[in-house]
Amino acid sequence: MDIKLLRAFVTLAQEGTYHSAANKLCITQPALSKQIQTLEHLSGVTLFQRGRHGARLTVAGEQLLAAASEAVERYADFFADVTAIQRGDSGKLTLGFGISSYLFAAKRVAAFRVRYPGVQVSLNDMPSAVQTQRLAEGRLQVGFVRLPVPEPLQSHSLDTEQLVLAVAADQLLSHLETTQVIENHQLLQLAPQRGEGLTTQADQFLTARNLTPRTVSAADDIQTLLALVAAGDGVALLPASVKHILPVGVTLLPLEGEHTQWHTGLAWNGQIKDPLRDKFLAMVMEDGQIN
């Protein structure tokens, strides 16, 4: 049912005359009469009794007026919400991030909240693979992820991440090459479901150098890996961005050559129209690279 029919019904009931209601609706009286007749036809009841004193509600009209008024108010509220979201005055923004954007993502969210205080922003740590899946499903609006991303997602590069070797500072032997450090210690890695991209990166690095760690052990998060490294339980191939959460007693050794770098950036689903998301993307892209 067209909302303009309900609006005509409510306005005529409030004004009491076709002349006054038509003026308020900015339409002609014949047009208003046609809308009321159409609504009466669709509802199967007579809504008004027209007489010398104007248009008076019938019993059926009185019964339906409250529901019609509520529908008109909700319709107006809906468009007010749409307008507010388009302006960035309100709404919800759901974002994902990984260790490579640990500080940058949080700073951009803080800046966005200052600019658009009415927007509810949620920022959650999750693997890039999970982010891309949720972006494709429409359950996430923007992700700070490892690039490239699968179609139909779009992306914007922000930075280049570097692979490093995390070792216990008190176990570091200066005369050993990095490759020897890896082969002489247990290799600690993220479980594949928690860091598929990082696991693949580490495997490519090891394969290209014909390195075989003594043993391999997995953990569910980077903080646990770093704690194990600090305790002397092994070494770990990690993104250089772990420097932001590095515990005491862990040193990061730089790595060079192939399979030691990858791009990170923004990802979003361009098939979904989302003005609020686009405002956030524009702000981050204006700010430039993560460094």
C-alpha positions as CSV (number, residue, x, y, z in Angstrom):
1,M,0.0,0.0,0.0
2,D,1.4,3.4,-1.0
3,I,2.3,5.5,2.0
4,K,0.8,8.6,0.4
5,L,-2.6,7.0,0.8
6,L,-2.1,6.6,4.5
7,R,-0.7,10.1,4.8
8,A,-3.8,11.5,3.0
9,F,-6.1,9.5,5.4
10,V,-4.3,10.8,8.5
11,T,-4.1,14.4,7.3
12,L,-7.8,14.5,6.3
13,A,-8.7,13.1,9.7
14,Q,-6.6,15.7,11.4
15,E,-7.8,18.7,9.3
16,G,-11.4,17.8,9.1
17,T,-12.0,19.3,5.6
18,Y,-10.8,18.3,2.1
19,H,-9.8,21.9,1.4
20,S,-7.5,22.3,4.4
21,A,-6.0,18.8,4.0
22,A,-5.3,19.3,0.3
23,N,-3.5,22.5,1.1
24,K,-1.4,20.9,3.7
25,L,-0.5,18.0,1.4
26,C,0.1,20.5,-1.5
27,I,-2.3,18.7,-3.8
28,T,-5.7,19.5,-5.3
29,Q,-8.9,18.5,-3.7
30,P,-9.8,16.1,-6.5
31,A,-6.5,14.4,-6.1
32,L,-7.1,14.0,-2.4
33,S,-10.5,12.6,-3.0
34,K,-9.1,10.1,-5.4
35,Q,-6.5,9.0,-2.8
36,I,-9.1,8.5,-0.1
37,Q,-11.4,6.6,-2.6
38,T,-8.4,4.4,-3.5
39,L,-7.6,3.6,0.1
40,E,-11.3,2.9,0.9
41,H,-11.4,0.5,-2.1
42,L,-8.2,-1.3,-1.0
43,S,-9.4,-1.5,2.7
44,G,-12.9,-2.5,1.8
45,V,-14.4,0.0,4.2
46,T,-15.7,3.6,4.2
47,L,-13.4,5.8,6.1
48,F,-15.1,9.2,6.0
49,Q,-18.6,10.5,5.8
50,R,-18.6,13.7,3.8
51,G,-21.2,16.4,4.8
52,R,-21.8,20.1,5.5
53,H,-19.3,20.1,8.3
54,G,-16.5,18.5,6.2
55,A,-15.1,15.0,6.4
56,R,-16.1,13.0,9.5
57,L,-14.5,9.6,10.4
58,T,-16.7,6.6,10.3
59,V,-16.4,4.0,13.0
60,A,-14.1,1.9,10.8
61,G,-12.1,5.1,10.1
62,E,-11.7,5.8,13.8
63,Q,-10.5,2.2,14.4
64,L,-7.8,2.4,11.7
65,L,-6.6,5.9,12.4
66,A,-4.1,5.1,15.2
67,A,-2.4,2.4,13.1
68,A,-2.3,4.6,10.1
69,S,-0.8,7.5,12.1
70,E,1.9,5.2,13.5
71,A,2.8,3.9,10.0
72,V,3.1,7.5,8.7
73,E,5.3,8.4,11.7
74,R,7.6,5.3,11.2
75,Y,7.9,6.1,7.5
76,A,9.0,9.7,8.4
77,D,11.4,8.3,11.0
78,F,12.9,5.9,8.5
79,F,13.8,8.6,6.0
80,A,15.1,10.8,8.9
81,D,17.5,7.9,9.8
82,V,18.5,7.5,6.1
83,T,19.3,11.2,5.9
84,A,21.3,11.1,9.1
85,I,23.3,8.1,7.9
86,Q,24.1,9.8,4.6
87,R,25.3,12.9,6.5
88,G,27.3,10.7,8.8
89,D,25.4,12.0,11.8
90,S,24.3,8.5,13.0
91,G,24.5,4.8,12.1
92,K,26.8,1.9,12.8
93,L,30.2,1.2,11.3
94,T,31.7,-2.3,11.7
95,L,35.4,-2.7,11.1
96,G,38.0,-5.5,11.2
97,F,41.7,-5.2,11.6
98,G,44.9,-7.4,12.0
99,I,48.2,-6.9,13.7
100,S,49.6,-5.0,10.7
101,S,47.1,-2.2,11.3
102,Y,47.2,-2.4,15.1
103,L,47.7,1.3,15.9
104,F,46.7,2.8,12.6
105,A,43.2,1.4,12.6
106,A,42.5,2.5,16.2
107,K,43.8,6.1,15.4
108,R,41.6,6.3,12.3
109,V,38.6,5.2,14.3
110,A,39.3,7.8,17.0
111,A,39.6,10.5,14.4
112,F,36.3,9.4,12.7
113,R,34.5,9.5,16.1
114,V,35.6,13.0,16.6
115,R,34.3,14.0,13.1
116,Y,31.1,12.0,13.4
117,P,30.3,11.6,17.1
118,G,26.8,10.1,16.5
119,V,28.1,7.0,14.7
120,Q,28.6,3.8,16.6
121,V,31.9,2.3,15.5
122,S,33.0,-1.3,16.4
123,L,36.6,-2.4,15.7
124,N,37.4,-6.1,16.1
125,D,40.6,-8.1,15.7
126,M,40.2,-10.9,13.2
127,P,42.3,-12.8,10.5
128,S,42.2,-11.4,7.0
129,A,40.5,-14.5,5.7
130,V,37.6,-14.0,8.2
131,Q,37.4,-10.3,7.3
132,T,37.1,-11.0,3.5
133,Q,34.4,-13.6,4.1
134,R,32.4,-11.2,6.3
135,L,32.9,-8.4,3.8
136,A,31.6,-10.6,1.0
137,E,28.6,-11.5,3.1
138,G,27.8,-7.9,4.1
139,R,28.5,-8.5,7.8
140,L,31.6,-6.2,7.8
141,Q,31.8,-2.8,6.2
142,V,35.6,-2.2,6.1
143,G,38.6,-4.4,6.8
144,F,42.2,-3.6,7.3
145,V,43.6,-6.7,5.6
146,R,46.5,-8.5,3.9
147,L,46.3,-7.8,0.1
148,P,45.3,-8.9,-2.5
149,V,41.6,-9.7,-1.7
150,P,39.3,-11.9,-3.7
151,E,36.6,-10.6,-6.0
152,P,34.2,-9.0,-5.8
153,L,35.9,-7.0,-3.0
154,Q,37.7,-3.8,-3.7
155,S,40.9,-2.7,-2.0
156,H,43.3,0.2,-1.4
157,S,46.9,-0.3,-0.5
158,L,48.2,1.5,2.6
159,D,51.5,0.0,3.5
160,T,54.1,-2.8,3.0
161,E,54.5,-5.3,5.9
162,Q,57.8,-7.0,6.7
163,L,58.5,-10.5,8.0
164,V,60.7,-10.7,11.0
165,L,62.1,-13.4,13.3
166,A,61.1,-13.0,17.0
167,V,63.7,-14.5,19.3
168,A,64.4,-14.5,23.1
169,A,66.9,-11.8,23.8
170,D,68.9,-13.8,26.3
171,Q,69.2,-16.7,23.8
172,L,70.4,-14.7,20.9
173,L,73.8,-15.8,19.7
174,S,75.5,-13.1,17.6
175,H,77.7,-15.5,15.7
176,L,74.7,-17.4,14.4
177,E,73.1,-16.6,11.0
178,T,69.3,-16.1,11.0
179,T,68.8,-19.4,9.2
180,Q,70.8,-21.2,11.9
181,V,68.7,-19.7,14.6
182,I,65.6,-21.0,12.9
183,E,67.0,-24.5,12.4
184,N,68.3,-24.7,15.9
185,H,65.0,-23.8,17.6
186,Q,61.4,-24.9,17.7
187,L,59.4,-22.8,15.3
188,L,56.3,-21.3,16.8
189,Q,53.5,-20.4,14.4
190,L,49.9,-19.2,14.5
191,A,47.3,-22.0,14.0
192,P,46.3,-21.9,10.3
193,Q,42.7,-21.0,11.1
194,R,43.9,-17.9,13.0
195,G,46.5,-16.7,10.5
196,E,46.3,-18.5,7.1
197,G,48.1,-15.7,5.3
198,L,51.0,-15.5,7.8
199,T,51.4,-19.3,7.9
200,T,51.6,-19.3,4.1
201,Q,54.1,-16.5,4.1
202,A,56.3,-18.3,6.6
203,D,56.1,-21.6,4.7
204,Q,57.2,-19.8,1.5
205,F,60.1,-18.1,3.3
206,L,61.3,-21.4,4.7
207,T,60.8,-23.4,1.4
208,A,62.7,-20.8,-0.6
209,R,65.7,-21.2,1.7
210,N,65.4,-25.0,2.2
211,L,65.0,-24.5,5.9
212,T,63.6,-27.2,8.2
213,P,62.9,-26.1,11.8
214,R,63.7,-28.7,14.5
215,T,60.0,-28.8,15.5
216,V,56.9,-26.8,14.8
217,S,54.3,-25.8,17.4
218,A,51.1,-23.7,16.9
219,A,49.3,-21.2,19.1
220,D,45.9,-19.4,18.6
221,D,47.1,-15.8,18.9
222,I,50.2,-13.7,18.5
223,Q,50.4,-12.6,22.1
224,T,50.7,-16.3,23.1
225,L,53.5,-16.8,20.5
226,L,55.4,-13.8,21.9
227,A,55.0,-15.0,25.4
228,L,56.4,-18.4,24.4
229,V,59.3,-16.8,22.6
230,A,60.1,-14.7,25.7
231,A,60.1,-17.8,27.8
232,G,62.7,-19.4,25.5
233,D,60.3,-22.0,24.0
234,G,61.2,-21.2,20.4
235,V,61.3,-18.6,17.7
236,A,58.5,-17.2,15.5
237,L,58.2,-15.7,12.0
238,L,55.9,-12.7,12.5
239,P,54.9,-9.3,11.0
240,A,57.2,-6.4,12.0
241,S,54.1,-4.7,13.4
242,V,54.3,-6.9,16.5
243,K,56.8,-4.3,17.7
244,H,53.7,-2.4,19.0
245,I,52.9,-5.3,21.4
246,L,56.4,-6.7,22.0
247,P,56.9,-8.0,25.5
248,V,60.1,-7.5,27.5
249,G,62.8,-10.1,26.6
250,V,61.9,-10.5,22.9
251,T,64.1,-9.2,20.0
252,L,63.0,-8.9,16.4
253,L,65.5,-9.8,13.7
254,P,65.0,-8.3,10.2
255,L,64.7,-10.6,7.3
256,E,65.6,-9.9,3.7
257,G,65.0,-11.5,0.3
258,E,62.0,-13.0,-1.4
259,H,58.8,-13.8,0.5
260,T,59.6,-11.3,3.3
261,Q,57.2,-8.6,2.3
262,W,53.5,-8.2,1.5
263,H,51.0,-5.3,1.0
264,T,48.3,-4.4,3.5
265,G,45.4,-2.0,3.2
266,L,41.7,-1.4,3.1
267,A,39.1,-3.8,1.7
268,W,35.3,-3.3,1.2
269,N,32.4,-4.7,-0.8
270,G,31.8,-2.3,-3.6
271,Q,28.6,-4.1,-4.6
272,I,27.0,-2.8,-1.4
273,K,26.0,0.9,-1.3
274,D,27.0,2.4,2.0
275,P,27.5,6.2,2.3
276,L,28.7,5.9,5.9
277,R,31.4,3.4,5.0
278,D,32.4,5.6,2.1
279,K,33.0,8.5,4.4
280,F,35.3,6.4,6.5
281,L,37.2,5.1,3.5
282,A,37.6,8.7,2.1
283,M,39.0,9.9,5.5
284,V,41.5,7.0,5.7
285,M,42.7,7.4,2.1
286,E,43.2,11.1,2.7
287,D,45.4,10.3,5.7
288,G,47.7,8.2,3.4
289,Q,50.0,5.4,4.5
290,I,50.2,3.7,7.8
291,N,53.7,4.8,8.6
